[in-house]
Amino acid sequence: GIRSLTKSTLDSDNHTDDSAVLDITDLDEIQESIKEIVDWKDLGLKLGLFYSTLEEIELDHNRVKNRKREMLAAWLRGEDNSKDRTWSTLVDAVHKMNHRSLAEEITDQNLK
């Protein structure tokens, strides 16, 4: 209900603060924001997931889109070493993959 809305949710520009913890309800928005990233495994490692977890996802899903979604879901569940589940963490990981313009775009859309 309306009581559960935080101040950042109610901001007119609809941006959240960078320390807001993301969860599985943010999956679609996150997936949309990184759709141009092909190397989902590298992103998963940078988000704190273990290689073995990523290998398991790869074996369980035959399409890259599904693998990327499952990797993000594992991150959002806090699996392995994925402690910080914020837009800032995602931006840092994307930036480390040398997707600087995408990192800036995600920042502009979610952290301003």
All heavy atoms as an XYZ file, in Angstrom:
909
protein
N       0.809     -1.200      0.000
C       0.000      0.000      0.000
C       0.839      1.244      0.000
O       2.058      1.194     -0.055
N       0.195      2.357      0.052
C       0.860      3.653     -0.031
C       1.799      3.875      1.144
O       2.819      4.529      1.024
C      -0.156      4.801     -0.153
C       0.570      6.105     -0.538
C      -0.924      5.033      1.129
C       0.374      6.445     -1.968
N       1.497      3.284      2.309
C       2.358      3.468      3.481
C       3.746      2.882      3.279
O       4.691      3.334      3.888
C       1.731      2.815      4.699
C       0.517      3.523      5.209
C      -0.121      2.670      6.290
N      -1.552      2.848      6.270
C      -2.235      3.323      7.272
N      -1.633      3.631      8.384
N      -3.527      3.477      7.184
N       3.847      1.870      2.447
C       5.145      1.225      2.265
C       6.048      1.982      1.293
O       7.201      1.646      1.140
C       4.952     -0.217      1.782
O       4.375     -0.217      0.504
N       5.520      3.004      0.638
C       6.342      3.765     -0.285
C       7.327      4.629      0.488
O       6.965      5.288      1.451
C       5.468      4.677     -1.161
C       4.507      3.974     -2.104
C       3.655      4.999     -2.822
C       5.255      3.128     -3.104
N       8.567      4.596      0.035
C       9.580      5.417      0.688
C       9.624      6.778      0.025
O       9.089      6.974     -1.050
C      10.969      4.759      0.568
O      11.296      4.675     -0.820
C      10.990      3.396      1.209
N      10.308      7.714      0.644
C      10.429      9.050      0.083
C      11.043      8.989     -1.312
O      10.592      9.648     -2.227
C      11.282      9.946      0.987
C      11.383     11.358      0.459
C      12.456     12.143      1.186
C      12.657     13.510      0.578
N      12.917     13.529     -0.845
N      12.059      8.152     -1.481
C      12.717      8.094     -2.787
C      11.771      7.564     -3.864
O      11.866      7.946     -5.019
C      13.985      7.249     -2.726
O      13.687      5.925     -2.384
N      10.857      6.694     -3.488
C       9.888      6.185     -4.451
C       8.931      7.290     -4.876
O       8.470      7.321     -6.005
C       9.067      5.022     -3.843
O       9.967      4.076     -3.299
C       8.187      4.364     -4.865
N       8.666      8.200     -3.954
C       7.704      9.262     -4.235
C       8.309     10.476     -4.934
O       7.588     11.358     -5.351
C       7.047      9.721     -2.925
C       6.197      8.664     -2.224
C       5.793      9.154     -0.848
C       4.976      8.329     -3.050
N       9.624     10.529     -5.054
C      10.250     11.659     -5.736
C       9.694     11.777     -7.142
O       9.532     10.789     -7.852
C      11.773     11.478     -5.819
C      12.458     11.745     -4.492
O      11.784     12.261     -3.563
O      13.644     11.424     -4.380
N       9.463     13.018     -7.557
C       8.809     13.238     -8.840
C       9.625     12.734    -10.021
O       9.078     12.314    -11.031
C       8.497     14.725     -9.023
O       9.703     15.462     -8.971
N      10.959     12.741     -9.899
C      11.762     12.267    -11.030
C      11.965     10.753    -10.992
O      12.621     10.189    -11.851
C      13.100     12.991    -11.099
C      13.948     12.791     -9.851
O      13.506     12.095     -8.919
O      15.051     13.349     -9.837
N      11.393     10.102     -9.991
C      11.354      8.632     -9.914
C      12.720      7.977     -9.791
O      12.888      6.833    -10.161
C      10.586      8.061    -11.120
C       9.985      6.710    -10.791
O       9.763      6.395     -9.632
N       9.737      5.923    -11.811
N      13.718      8.684     -9.306
C      15.031      8.091     -9.114
C      15.200      7.675     -7.660
O      14.627      8.271     -6.769
C      16.134      9.063     -9.526
C      16.160      9.310    -10.998
N      16.470     10.526    -11.539
C      15.877      8.514    -12.040
C      16.399     10.459    -12.848
N      16.036      9.240    -13.172
N      16.021      6.659     -7.468
C      16.245      6.158     -6.111
C      17.611      6.615     -5.632
O      18.460      6.991     -6.422
C      16.198      4.617     -6.095
O      17.184      4.127     -6.997
C      14.835      4.112     -6.500
N      17.831      6.552     -4.333
C      19.167      6.876     -3.857
C      20.053      5.651     -4.051
O      19.576      4.521     -4.116
C      19.137      7.351     -2.399
C      18.864      6.231     -1.426
O      19.837      5.587     -1.021
O      17.688      6.022     -1.088
N      21.353      5.896     -4.159
C      22.264      4.824     -4.556
C      22.472      3.753     -3.501
O      23.045      2.720     -3.771
C      23.610      5.380     -5.019
C      24.308      6.200     -3.959
O      23.720      6.394     -2.884
O      25.436      6.638     -4.215
N      21.984      3.967     -2.283
C      22.152      2.954     -1.250
C      20.914      2.063     -1.096
O      20.914      1.140     -0.304
C      22.480      3.615      0.089
O      21.403      4.438      0.476
N      19.862      2.344     -1.848
C      18.644      1.532     -1.766
C      18.950      0.112     -2.245
O      19.502     -0.077     -3.324
C      17.541      2.150     -2.612
N      18.605     -0.865     -1.422
C      18.880     -2.260     -1.774
C      17.857     -2.737     -2.798
O      16.657     -2.573     -2.639
C      18.846     -3.159     -0.516
C      19.035     -4.623     -0.889
C      19.916     -2.716      0.464
N      18.380     -3.329     -3.855
C      17.534     -3.877     -4.910
C      17.103     -5.288     -4.522
O      17.810     -5.990     -3.801
C      18.307     -3.916     -6.225
C      18.797     -2.560     -6.737
C      19.761     -2.767     -7.893
C      17.632     -1.681     -7.149
N      15.952     -5.704     -5.035
C      15.516     -7.078     -4.794
C      14.883     -7.640     -6.058
O      14.903     -7.014     -7.108
C      14.578     -7.163     -3.587
C      13.295     -6.376     -3.776
O      12.818     -6.242     -4.931
O      12.745     -5.902     -2.768
N      14.319     -8.820     -5.946
C      13.818     -9.545     -7.117
C      12.723     -8.770     -7.853
O      12.546     -8.951     -9.048
C      13.364    -10.975     -6.719
C      13.368    -11.914     -7.914
C      12.030    -10.959     -6.002
C      14.749    -12.286     -8.403
N      12.057     -7.850     -7.177
C      11.027     -7.056     -7.846
C      11.637     -6.056     -8.825
O      10.931     -5.507     -9.672
C      10.140     -6.297     -6.830
O      10.955     -5.367     -6.105
C       9.451     -7.255     -5.874
N      12.944     -5.834     -8.738
C      13.642     -4.918     -9.643
C      14.238     -5.639    -10.848
O      14.869     -5.015    -11.703
C      14.787     -4.212     -8.891
C      14.286     -3.395     -7.719
O      13.484     -2.471     -7.955
O      14.681     -3.690     -6.569
N      14.043     -6.947    -10.925
C      14.700     -7.763    -11.948
C      14.461     -7.260    -13.368
O      15.399     -7.097    -14.141
C      14.264     -9.229    -11.824
C      14.891    -10.204    -12.825
C      16.411    -10.214    -12.707
C      14.347    -11.609    -12.607
N      13.216     -6.989    -13.730
C      12.910     -6.580    -15.101
C      13.605     -5.268    -15.457
O      14.192     -5.143    -16.529
C      11.393     -6.455    -15.289
C      11.034     -6.204    -16.743
O      11.453     -7.022    -17.594
O      10.372     -5.196    -17.033
N      13.560     -4.317    -14.541
C      14.180     -3.015    -14.788
C      15.702     -3.152    -14.939
O      16.308     -2.535    -15.820
C      13.849     -2.068    -13.633
C      14.321     -0.655    -13.849
C      13.958      0.271    -12.699
O      13.300     -0.176    -11.725
O      14.342      1.439    -12.779
N      16.309     -3.971    -14.096
C      17.755     -4.184    -14.173
C      18.112     -4.890    -15.474
O      19.043     -4.499    -16.177
C      18.248     -5.004    -12.962
C      18.027     -4.216    -11.675
C      19.716     -5.380    -13.127
C      18.153     -5.058    -10.417
N      17.356     -5.925    -15.805
C      17.605     -6.679    -17.033
C      17.529     -5.754    -18.239
O      18.357     -5.828    -19.146
C      16.580     -7.809    -17.148
C      16.846     -8.770    -18.272
C      15.932     -9.979    -18.186
O      16.231    -10.927    -17.492
N      14.829     -9.931    -18.882
N      16.549     -4.879    -18.247
C      16.383     -3.927    -19.342
C      17.575     -2.967    -19.422
O      18.046     -2.640    -20.509
C      15.077     -3.146    -19.121
C      14.554     -2.426    -20.322
C      14.250     -3.313    -21.521
O      13.865     -4.493    -21.357
O      14.401     -2.814    -22.659
N      18.086     -2.557    -18.268
C      19.170     -1.573    -18.246
C      20.501     -2.128    -18.751
O      21.358     -1.364    -19.183
C      19.350     -1.002    -16.832
O      19.931     -1.947    -15.976
N      20.677     -3.450    -18.718
C      21.959     -4.036    -19.153
C      21.787     -4.924    -20.381
O      22.632     -5.772    -20.657
C      22.626     -4.840    -18.017
C      21.746     -6.007    -17.571
C      23.002     -3.949    -16.857
C      22.514     -7.119    -16.915
N      20.714     -4.722    -21.143
C      20.450     -5.642    -22.248
C      21.560     -5.688    -23.300
O      21.721     -6.694    -23.966
C      19.095     -5.355    -22.889
C      18.962     -4.020    -23.551
C      17.555     -3.841    -24.076
C      17.367     -2.420    -24.560
N      15.978     -2.069    -24.647
N      22.359     -4.636    -23.414
C      23.429     -4.655    -24.418
C      24.661     -5.438    -23.966
O      25.543     -5.719    -24.760
C      23.805     -3.240    -24.836
C      24.546     -2.438    -23.796
C      24.835     -1.018    -24.271
O      23.888     -0.271    -24.548
O      26.023     -0.674    -24.356
N      24.725     -5.818    -22.695
C      25.867     -6.603    -22.204
C      25.689     -8.058    -22.612
O      24.693     -8.684    -22.291
C      26.022     -6.474    -20.677
C      26.468     -5.054    -20.334
C      27.019     -7.509    -20.150
C      26.727     -4.823    -18.880
N      26.689     -8.561    -23.332
C      26.652     -9.943    -23.807
C      27.342    -10.880    -22.824
O      26.878    -11.989    -22.578
C      27.315    -10.046    -25.199
C      27.325    -11.486    -25.686
C      26.599     -9.138    -26.193
N      28.443    -10.423    -22.228
C      29.228    -11.289    -21.341
C      28.632    -11.306    -19.931
O      29.140    -10.689    -18.999
C      30.684    -10.834    -21.312
C      31.594    -11.864    -20.656
O      31.067    -12.823    -20.049
O      32.821    -11.708    -20.736
N      27.542    -12.044    -19.795
C      26.818    -12.115    -18.517
C      27.662    -12.761    -17.424
O      27.531    -12.435    -16.257
C      25.497    -12.858    -18.712
C      25.661    -14.277    -19.154
C      25.795    -14.718    -20.437
C      25.750    -15.429    -18.330
N      25.962    -16.080    -20.454
C      25.926    -16.544    -19.176
C      25.669    -15.625    -16.949
C      26.047    -17.838    -18.688
C      25.792    -16.924    -16.463
C      25.980    -18.013    -17.335
N      28.560    -13.695    -17.813
C      29.404    -14.359    -16.811
C      30.374    -13.372    -16.177
O      30.579    -13.380    -14.970
C      30.200    -15.502    -17.442
C      29.485    -16.816    -17.481
C      30.468    -17.859    -17.980
C      29.919    -19.235    -17.869
N      30.848    -20.233    -18.419
N      30.990    -12.535    -16.999
C      31.926    -11.540    -16.483
C      31.198    -10.579    -15.546
O      31.693    -10.257    -14.464
C      32.578    -10.779    -17.646
C      33.729     -9.905    -17.185
O      34.434    -10.283    -16.226
O      33.930     -8.829    -17.782
N      30.008    -10.160    -15.939
C      29.225     -9.279    -15.075
C      28.888     -9.982    -13.763
O      29.013     -9.397    -12.685
C      27.944     -8.825    -15.784
C      27.032     -7.901    -14.971
C      27.753     -6.614    -14.586
C      25.766     -7.588    -15.754
N      28.497    -11.241    -13.844
C      28.174    -12.018    -12.649
C      29.348    -12.108    -11.687
O      29.188    -11.954    -10.473
N      30.545    -12.340    -12.235
C      31.746    -12.397    -11.389
C      31.984    -11.056    -10.709
O      32.296    -10.999     -9.515
C      32.973    -12.786    -12.229
C      33.018    -14.234    -12.716
C      34.140    -14.412    -13.727
C      33.193    -15.196    -11.541
N      31.821     -9.971    -11.454
C      32.041     -8.635    -10.904
C      30.978     -8.266     -9.863
O      31.209     -7.430     -9.000
C      32.099     -7.609    -12.025
C      33.416     -7.697    -12.789
C      33.498     -6.738    -13.941
C      34.846     -6.771    -14.623
N      35.484     -8.050    -14.768
N      29.825     -8.902     -9.932
C      28.767     -8.664     -8.948
C      28.922     -9.547     -7.710
O      28.137     -9.447     -6.778
C      27.389     -8.881     -9.585
C      26.971     -7.833    -10.615
C      25.678     -8.248    -11.305
C      26.822     -6.455     -9.967
N      29.921    -10.430     -7.719
C      30.209    -11.242     -6.537
C      29.728    -12.679     -6.595
O      29.789    -13.400     -5.595
N      29.254    -13.106     -7.752
C      28.823    -14.503     -7.871
C      30.034    -15.388     -8.151
O      31.004    -14.955     -8.774
C      27.791    -14.640     -8.992
C      26.473    -13.913     -8.725
C      25.612    -13.909     -9.978
C      25.724    -14.531     -7.563
N      29.973    -16.620     -7.684
C      31.070    -17.565     -7.896
C      30.993    -18.148     -9.300
O      29.904    -18.318     -9.865
C      31.021    -18.704     -6.885
C      31.199    -18.267     -5.452
C      30.657    -19.019     -4.432
C      31.919    -17.117     -5.125
C      30.823    -18.644     -3.102
C      32.079    -16.732     -3.807
C      31.536    -17.506     -2.792
N      32.155    -18.521     -9.836
C      32.221    -19.127    -11.157
C      31.372    -20.398    -11.221
O      30.674    -20.636    -12.204
C      33.684    -19.437    -11.507
C      33.853    -19.969    -12.905
C      33.777    -19.126    -14.001
C      34.071    -21.327    -13.121
C      33.924    -19.619    -15.288
C      34.220    -21.827    -14.406
C      34.146    -20.960    -15.486
O      34.274    -21.459    -16.759
N      31.396    -21.178    -10.156
C      30.620    -22.423    -10.138
C      29.120    -22.143    -10.248
O      28.384    -22.894    -10.905
C      30.919    -23.236     -8.875
O      30.654    -22.453     -7.721
N      28.661    -21.069     -9.637
C      27.250    -20.677     -9.739
C      26.916    -20.320    -11.179
O      25.873    -20.711    -11.714
C      26.957    -19.475     -8.810
O      27.249    -19.847     -7.465
C      25.511    -19.026     -8.922
N      27.817    -19.579    -11.815
C      27.601    -19.164    -13.209
C      27.626    -20.366    -14.150
O      26.850    -20.427    -15.106
C      28.640    -18.113    -13.604
C      28.599    -16.837    -12.753
C      29.791    -15.950    -13.050
C      27.296    -16.088    -12.940
N      28.511    -21.321    -13.870
C      28.566    -22.545    -14.671
C      27.251    -23.328    -14.558
O      26.737    -23.859    -15.538
C      29.730    -23.431    -14.206
C      31.077    -22.939    -14.647
C      31.305    -23.151    -16.129
O      31.411    -24.307    -16.566
O      31.377    -22.136    -16.849
N      26.719    -23.379    -13.341
C      25.453    -24.076    -13.103
C      24.318    -23.401    -13.888
O      23.485    -24.067    -14.499
C      25.153    -24.049    -11.607
C      24.189    -25.096    -11.151
C      24.102    -25.115     -9.631
O      25.125    -25.354     -8.968
O      22.987    -24.872     -9.142
N      24.299    -22.071    -13.865
C      23.285    -21.316    -14.616
C      23.414    -21.625    -16.101
O      22.417    -21.844    -16.788
C      23.426    -19.799    -14.352
C      22.995    -19.469    -12.919
C      22.618    -18.987    -15.370
C      23.315    -18.053    -12.476
N      24.651    -21.673    -16.594
C      24.879    -21.944    -18.013
C      24.365    -23.330    -18.407
O      23.758    -23.501    -19.464
C      26.364    -21.822    -18.345
C      26.645    -21.904    -19.833
C      28.062    -21.503    -20.168
O      28.996    -21.893    -19.435
O      28.229    -20.792    -21.167
N      24.580    -24.316    -17.536
C      24.116    -25.677    -17.819
C      22.591    -25.781    -17.783
O      21.998    -26.554    -18.525
C      24.726    -26.662    -16.822
C      26.222    -26.936    -16.973
C      26.722    -27.776    -15.811
C      26.514    -27.616    -18.306
N      21.978    -25.008    -16.909
C      20.532    -25.085    -16.721
C      19.713    -24.308    -17.748
O      18.517    -24.546    -17.885
C      20.143    -24.576    -15.322
C      20.589    -25.529    -14.226
O      20.967    -26.673    -14.541
O      20.578    -25.111    -13.050
N      20.353    -23.355    -18.441
C      19.612    -22.490    -19.370
C      20.345    -22.400    -20.696
O      21.527    -22.097    -20.730
C      19.437    -21.095    -18.755
C      18.712    -21.128    -17.450
N      17.348    -21.180    -17.370
C      19.185    -21.178    -16.176
C      16.996    -21.239    -16.094
N      18.087    -21.249    -15.353
N      19.618    -22.652    -21.782
C      20.283    -22.708    -23.080
C      20.314    -21.376    -23.834
O      20.990    -21.257    -24.829
C      19.669    -23.799    -23.960
C      18.183    -23.572    -24.213
O      17.603    -22.629    -23.693
N      17.587    -24.428    -25.006
N      19.601    -20.372    -23.374
C      19.599    -19.083    -24.071
C      20.283    -18.022    -23.211
O      20.075    -17.960    -22.006
C      18.174    -18.653    -24.395
C      17.502    -19.637    -25.372
C      16.100    -19.231    -25.736
N      16.095    -17.930    -26.389
C      15.078    -17.075    -26.317
N      14.009    -17.383    -25.627
N      15.128    -15.919    -26.934
N      21.088    -17.173    -23.879
C      21.841    -16.125    -23.167
C      20.906    -15.225    -22.369
O      21.200    -14.874    -21.221
C      22.691    -15.299    -24.155
C      23.275    -14.070    -23.475
C      23.808    -16.162    -24.726
N      19.765    -14.868    -22.942
C      18.817    -13.996    -22.236
C      18.382    -14.628    -20.910
O      18.315    -13.964    -19.884
C      17.612    -13.728    -23.133
C      16.579    -12.820    -22.515
C      15.413    -12.607    -23.471
C      14.308    -11.832    -22.804
N      13.130    -11.696    -23.632
N      18.096    -15.919    -20.940
C      17.689    -16.629    -19.722
C      18.840    -16.737    -18.724
O      18.631    -16.632    -17.513
C      17.168    -18.020    -20.071
C      15.905    -17.968    -20.909
O      15.260    -16.929    -21.019
N      15.569    -19.084    -21.523
N      20.045    -16.960    -19.236
C      21.215    -17.059    -18.363
C      21.452    -15.730    -17.651
O      21.733    -15.703    -16.456
C      22.453    -17.442    -19.169
C      22.412    -18.863    -19.688
C      23.521    -19.124    -20.666
N      23.502    -20.513    -21.112
C      24.217    -20.968    -22.131
N      25.015    -20.166    -22.802
N      24.129    -22.236    -22.476
N      21.352    -14.644    -18.404
C      21.565    -13.326    -17.815
C      20.512    -13.040    -16.750
O      20.821    -12.534    -15.678
C      21.522    -12.251    -18.908
C      22.073    -10.917    -18.442
C      21.903     -9.772    -19.429
C      22.320    -10.046    -20.819
N      22.224     -8.840    -21.670
N      19.262    -13.392    -17.030
C      18.187    -13.183    -16.059
C      18.440    -13.987    -14.784
O      18.289    -13.475    -13.677
C      16.833    -13.552    -16.666
C      15.658    -13.284    -15.709
C      14.318    -13.669    -16.290
N      14.305    -15.085    -16.636
C      14.060    -15.546    -17.870
N      13.788    -14.739    -18.860
N      14.063    -16.842    -18.100
N      18.837    -15.242    -14.923
C      19.105    -16.083    -13.756
C      20.313    -15.591    -12.965
O      20.342    -15.665    -11.740
C      19.308    -17.538    -14.177
C      18.031    -18.216    -14.625
C      16.942    -18.164    -13.568
O      17.220    -18.466    -12.395
O      15.804    -17.797    -13.917
N      21.328    -15.075    -13.674
C      22.497    -14.519    -13.000
C      22.070    -13.314    -12.166
O      22.458    -13.177    -11.000
C      23.546    -14.115    -14.047
C      24.773    -13.422    -13.482
S      24.621    -11.623    -13.272
C      24.484    -11.073    -14.960
N      21.250    -12.430    -12.744
C      20.767    -11.256    -12.011
C      19.908    -11.670    -10.821
O      20.011    -11.092     -9.744
C      19.968    -10.342    -12.945
C      20.793     -9.604    -13.997
C      19.870     -8.911    -14.989
C      21.757     -8.617    -13.355
N      19.075    -12.687    -11.005
C      18.223    -13.174     -9.912
C      19.086    -13.705     -8.763
O      18.807    -13.447     -7.595
C      17.263    -14.251    -10.411
N      20.159    -14.425     -9.099
C      21.076    -14.943     -8.070
C      21.728    -13.779     -7.324
O      21.866    -13.814     -6.095
C      22.139    -15.844     -8.707
N      22.121    -12.735     -8.062
C      22.705    -11.547     -7.434
C      21.690    -10.894     -6.504
O      21.994    -10.566     -5.361
C      23.172    -10.568     -8.517
C      23.672     -9.256     -7.997
C      24.700     -9.070     -7.107
C      23.167     -7.962     -8.300
N      24.862     -7.727     -6.867
C      23.936     -7.023     -7.590
C      22.148     -7.493     -9.126
C      23.721     -5.652     -7.664
C      21.937     -6.129     -9.212
C      22.712     -5.222     -8.486
N      20.466    -10.753     -6.981
C      19.426    -10.099     -6.184
C      19.046    -10.915     -4.946
O      18.567    -10.359     -3.959
C      18.194     -9.820     -7.041
C      18.395     -8.750     -8.120
C      17.204     -8.714     -9.068
C      18.637     -7.388     -7.483
N      19.259    -12.226     -4.993
C      19.002    -13.077     -3.826
C      20.171    -13.026     -2.835
O      20.098    -13.599     -1.757
C      18.765    -14.527     -4.258
C      17.405    -14.757     -4.909
C      17.106    -16.232     -5.082
N      18.044    -16.914     -5.949
C      17.873    -17.084     -7.270
N      16.799    -16.622     -7.866
N      18.789    -17.727     -7.972
N      21.274    -12.395     -3.237
C      22.429    -12.281     -2.358
C      23.277    -13.535     -2.304
O      23.955    -13.792     -1.310
N      23.254    -14.326     -3.360
C      24.031    -15.565     -3.373
C      25.533    -15.277     -3.417
O      25.967    -14.221     -3.856
C      23.625    -16.430     -4.577
C      22.213    -16.974     -4.444
C      21.811    -17.899     -5.580
O      22.692    -18.342     -6.339
O      20.614    -18.166     -5.691
N      26.304    -16.244     -2.982
C      27.763    -16.195     -3.009
C      28.277    -14.949     -2.282
O      27.937    -14.732     -1.145
C      28.276    -16.296     -4.447
C      27.789    -17.560     -5.160
O      27.457    -18.538     -4.459
O      27.722    -17.578     -6.391
N      29.091    -14.134     -2.947
C      29.647    -12.933     -2.323
C      28.937    -11.661     -2.764
O      29.503    -10.576     -2.684
C      31.147    -12.794     -2.649
C      31.998    -13.684     -1.773
O      31.573    -14.097     -0.696
N      33.192    -13.987     -2.230
N      27.721    -11.786     -3.235
C      27.002    -10.602     -3.738
C      26.286     -9.898     -2.594
O      25.096    -10.039     -2.410
C      26.029    -11.003     -4.847
O      25.138    -11.991     -4.388
N      27.056     -9.158     -1.832
C      26.512     -8.498     -0.643
C      25.779     -7.195     -0.969
O      24.721     -6.929     -0.433
C      27.632     -8.203      0.351
C      28.409     -9.436      0.787
C      27.557    -10.377      1.631
C      28.308    -11.616      2.001
N      27.872    -12.833      1.368
N      26.377     -6.368     -1.796
C      25.790     -5.064     -2.103
C      24.935     -5.145     -3.356
O      25.461     -5.282     -4.461
C      26.894     -4.014     -2.287
C      27.675     -3.778     -1.015
O      27.040     -3.755      0.063
O      28.898     -3.625     -1.100
N      23.640     -5.063     -3.160
C      22.717     -5.170     -4.288
C      22.054     -3.807     -4.507
O      20.907     -3.591     -4.154
C      21.721     -6.288     -4.036
C      22.419     -7.631     -3.966
C      21.526     -8.785     -3.629
N      20.704     -8.656     -2.433
C      21.136     -8.856     -1.192
N      22.391     -9.162     -0.968
N      20.307     -8.751     -0.170
N      22.853     -2.887     -5.065
C      22.385     -1.523     -5.308
C      22.679     -1.139     -6.756
O      23.470     -1.805     -7.439
C      23.103     -0.517     -4.389
O      24.499     -0.517     -4.713
C      22.916     -0.871     -2.913
N      22.061     -0.045     -7.195
C      22.360      0.467     -8.544
C      23.841      0.832     -8.632
O      24.477      0.628     -9.667
C      21.482      1.665     -8.874
C      20.079      1.292     -9.253
C      18.943      1.537     -8.535
C      19.648      0.610    -10.434
N      17.846      1.038     -9.190
C      18.249      0.470    -10.367
C      20.321      0.102    -11.553
C      17.501     -0.149    -11.372
C      19.571     -0.516    -12.551
C      18.187     -0.644    -12.459
N      24.406      1.368     -7.552
C      25.825      1.752     -7.553
C      26.728      0.553     -7.814
O      27.697      0.645     -8.567
C      26.223      2.384     -6.218
O      25.595      3.607     -6.048
N      26.413     -0.574     -7.182
C      27.192     -1.798     -7.385
C      27.114     -2.245     -8.840
O      28.122     -2.616     -9.441
C      26.670     -2.925     -6.468
O      26.668     -2.457     -5.130
C      27.523     -4.175     -6.583
N      25.912     -2.194     -9.406
C      25.723     -2.578    -10.806
C      26.510     -1.641    -11.724
O      27.196     -2.091    -12.639
C      24.234     -2.564    -11.171
C      23.897     -2.996    -12.594
C      24.278     -4.464    -12.833
C      22.428     -2.783    -12.884
N      26.426     -0.346    -11.468
C      27.157      0.642    -12.275
C      28.660      0.378    -12.204
O      29.349      0.394    -13.228
C      26.823      2.084    -11.825
C      27.802      3.084    -12.416
C      25.396      2.435    -12.207
N      29.175      0.104    -11.003
C      30.610     -0.186    -10.851
C      31.011     -1.417    -11.661
O      32.052     -1.422    -12.329
C      30.967     -0.419     -9.377
C      30.921      0.856     -8.547
O      30.874      1.959     -9.137
O      30.927      0.744     -7.309
N      30.200     -2.454    -11.601
C      30.499     -3.687    -12.338
C      30.483     -3.441    -13.841
O      31.372     -3.900    -14.566
C      29.491     -4.777    -11.965
N      29.490     -2.714    -14.311
C      29.377     -2.397    -15.744
C      30.568     -1.547    -16.181
O      31.153     -1.768    -17.243
C      28.033     -1.681    -16.029
C      28.004     -1.102    -17.427
C      26.862     -2.648    -15.828
N      30.949     -0.599    -15.344
C      32.093      0.267    -15.651
C      33.382     -0.549    -15.735
O      34.201     -0.330    -16.633
C      32.210      1.361    -14.584
C      33.074      2.502    -15.008
N      34.416      2.542    -14.740
C      32.784      3.644    -15.685
C      34.926      3.656    -15.235
N      33.957      4.347    -15.810
N      33.554     -1.508    -14.817
C      34.749     -2.360    -14.821
C      34.828     -3.229    -16.068
O      35.900     -3.714    -16.428
C      34.793     -3.245    -13.575
C      35.148     -2.477    -12.320
C      35.066     -3.374    -11.098
C      35.320     -2.566     -9.844
N      34.973     -3.316     -8.629
N      33.693     -3.431    -16.728
C      33.670     -4.209    -17.968
C      33.952     -3.314    -19.181
O      33.828     -3.746    -20.314
C      32.301     -4.877    -18.139
C      32.022     -5.951    -17.118
S      30.361     -6.638    -17.333
C      30.590     -7.562    -18.868
N      34.323     -2.063    -18.914
C      34.617     -1.066    -19.950
C      33.392     -0.648    -20.756
O      33.511     -0.214    -21.893
C      35.739     -1.534    -20.886
C      37.065     -1.595    -20.162
O      37.378     -0.722    -19.351
N      37.827     -2.640    -20.420
N      32.215     -0.770    -20.155
C      30.984     -0.263    -20.761
C      30.689      1.092    -20.114
O      29.684      1.268    -19.422
C      29.814     -1.223    -20.506
C      29.861     -2.467    -21.322
N      29.493     -2.504    -22.639
C      30.250     -3.730    -21.009
C      29.635     -3.744    -23.114
N      30.098     -4.500    -22.134
N      31.606      2.040    -20.333
C      31.500      3.327    -19.635
C      30.226      4.096    -19.976
O      29.587      4.661    -19.093
C      32.733      4.173    -19.915
C      33.962      3.633    -19.197
C      35.203      4.468    -19.461
N      36.360      3.855    -18.839
C      37.082      2.895    -19.413
N      36.764      2.444    -20.610
N      38.121      2.380    -18.786
N      29.874      4.134    -21.248
C      28.679      4.903    -21.624
C      27.414      4.269    -21.049
O      26.496      4.971    -20.628
C      28.569      5.068    -23.145
O      28.440      3.818    -23.767
N      27.381      2.931    -20.996
C      26.233      2.255    -20.404
C      26.188      2.528    -18.898
O      25.113      2.775    -18.343
C      26.289      0.746    -20.665
C      25.138     -0.068    -20.079
C      23.795      0.394    -20.636
C      25.340     -1.554    -20.358
N      27.340      2.516    -18.249
C      27.398      2.823    -16.813
C      26.854      4.228    -16.560
O      26.082      4.445    -15.620
C      28.832      2.695    -16.300
N      27.225      5.180    -17.419
C      26.722      6.553    -17.272
C      25.216      6.613    -17.497
O      24.501      7.334    -16.796
C      27.439      7.485    -18.246
C      28.874      7.760    -17.851
C      29.653      8.520    -18.918
O      29.014      9.169    -19.781
O      30.891      8.462    -18.886
N      24.746      5.848    -18.480
C      23.307      5.818    -18.773
C      22.516      5.258    -17.589
O      21.486      5.813    -17.194
C      23.083      4.940    -20.018
C      21.702      5.014    -20.602
C      21.617      4.152    -21.858
O      22.452      4.315    -22.776
O      20.712      3.297    -21.900
N      22.998      4.168    -16.999
C      22.324      3.586    -15.834
C      22.336      4.576    -14.665
O      21.343      4.724    -13.961
C      23.003      2.249    -15.429
C      22.809      1.199    -16.528
C      22.411      1.728    -14.117
C      23.641     -0.063    -16.342
N      23.470      5.258    -14.493
C      23.575      6.270    -13.445
C      22.547      7.372    -13.665
O      21.828      7.760    -12.744
C      24.998      6.868    -13.410
O      25.925      5.838    -13.121
C      25.110      7.962    -12.357
N      22.481      7.872    -14.883
C      21.542      8.966    -15.203
C      20.097      8.543    -14.955
O      19.290      9.326    -14.477
C      21.683      9.412    -16.659
C      23.006     10.149    -16.890
O      23.631     10.584    -15.902
O      23.386     10.291    -18.067
N      19.784      7.294    -15.281
C      18.402      6.832    -15.149
C      18.012      6.455    -13.719
O      16.849      6.502    -13.368
C      18.162      5.627    -16.074
C      18.152      6.003    -17.530
C      18.041      4.788    -18.444
O      18.043      3.657    -17.981
N      17.939      5.031    -19.727
N      18.998      6.084    -12.908
C      18.662      5.523    -11.598
C      19.315      6.164    -10.380
O      18.915      5.868     -9.261
C      18.993      4.024    -11.585
C      18.219      3.287    -12.652
O      17.034      3.079    -12.503
N      18.891      2.920    -13.726
N      20.302      7.001    -10.586
C      21.051      7.511     -9.436
C      21.115      9.034     -9.346
O      21.928      9.546     -8.607
C      22.474      6.953     -9.441
C      22.576      5.459     -9.209
C      24.001      4.989     -9.371
C      22.067      5.106     -7.829
N      20.353      9.734    -10.106
C      20.424     11.201    -10.058
C      19.278     11.767     -9.256
O      18.217     11.238     -9.211
C      20.413     11.782    -11.473
C      21.625     11.372    -12.280
C      22.764     12.329    -12.080
C      24.001     11.821    -12.754
N      24.921     12.583    -13.289
